[in-house]
Amino acid sequence: MHFSAPRDSISINIPSRPGAVSTTSAGALLVKPVADHHQRRAASLLVRRMYAWRGYLTDNISDHLDDPNRVALAAWQDDDLIATLALGRDSHHGLLSEALYAREVESLRGRGRTICEFSRFAVDPEFSSRHLLLTLFAAAHHYAHAVFAATDALIEVNPRHARFYEREFGFQQIGELRLCPRVDAPAVLMHRDLGLPVSALT
C-alpha cells in the first residue's frame, strides 16, 4: 500500500500487519518501522539524547516495542537514524496520556473511537527539516490508520510547540496545560482525526 509523501519524493510501503517490515526508499531517505534490536536501540538512544538536550527527564523512557500494539517508526539518512516517532494503539494496557488526561481519552473511547497515541518523537537537529517532519508524520498517520485501524491520534506536546503541531500536522488541543511527570515538563494534549486526508500534511 503506497501513498505520496510531501513533494512526491518518497514512496512509503506500509506493512499489512504490525509485525511486518516496511521498506520505504527514495534517494538517501528511508522511513520504516524499526525491525530489530539494533534499530530499536538506535531509536531509543536518539530519544534519550534529544530529551536530555531539552532538559527533560529520561529515567522513565521505556521501549515496550515487543508489544504488537506498539511500533517505532524511524527515518534514516543513508546510515544515520535521524528521527523517530513511536505509535501505540489503545489496548488493555491503556495509553500513556491517560495519566494526565483520563477524561479526554475516555471521552473518545465512549464515542467508539480507536485511538493511536504518538510519543517518543525525536529529531537529530543536524538533519531537521520541514520536509522530514511532514514525511515522518504522514507515515505515522498512514500506519496508524491502515495497520492499527485507528480513527484518532493523540499526542502530548510542550505547550510552546502546540501551534506548530496545529499548523503543520493538523492537531487540535483538547487537554489543558499540565505537568507531565514522565519527563518533568509542561504538556498539553492534542488530537487529530485520522479520517482527515494525509494531503492535509503537505
Disulfide bonds with the S-S distance in Angstrom:
none
